[in-house]
Amino acid sequence: MRNTAKPSFDEVNALPCIAEGHVQARSTDGNGHMNVRHIYALGVTGADLLSEHAGIDDEYRSARRMGTFAAEHHIGFFAEMREADAYSVHPLWVDRSERAGHVMVFVLNRSTRKLASILELIVVNMDLGGRASVPFPPDVATKIDRAAATAQAIPWPLPTSGAMSVRR
């Protein structure tokens, strides 16, 4: 079910931060703010780093011959980020099924103290040889489950799009 209420800056800021930086001139567009492709890249980077914390990294791909593929994305933009603005990236595992994970990545504009964007995505665990979905290994599933339990304990409703969820 979709929740349209957006969390406050302080609510998101209380979540673990996985990356920080400043908007560079080269990432702005003719409208004077960070271009969508760069905001999207921050979200994807947040999801990648979150996955690495769960053990889905270069070794996972080379030794286990597994990786995750993005199956769905939804991004919302809520406030501009202009040149030199400070930002932070706060990703969460929301849920997991045997083969797929639901992730949300919040980007804060730290200079204006506003929620800039949310990237929501579904990732599917894949066998890189057979190119088919496979269950997450138990050790990775346990790490995702622990992280998702943290997200489920958040005292405010996650602003999911309602357009996606993991299938069971």
Secondary structure, DSSP 8 states (H G I E B T S, - for coil): --------HHHHHTS---EEEE--GGGB-TTSSB-HHHHHHHHHHHHHHHHHHTT-SHHHHHHS-EEEEEEEEEEEE-S---TT-EEEEEEEEEEE-SSEEEEEEEEEETTTTEEEEEEEEEEEEEETTTTEE----HHHHHHHHHHHHHHHT-SS-----SS-----
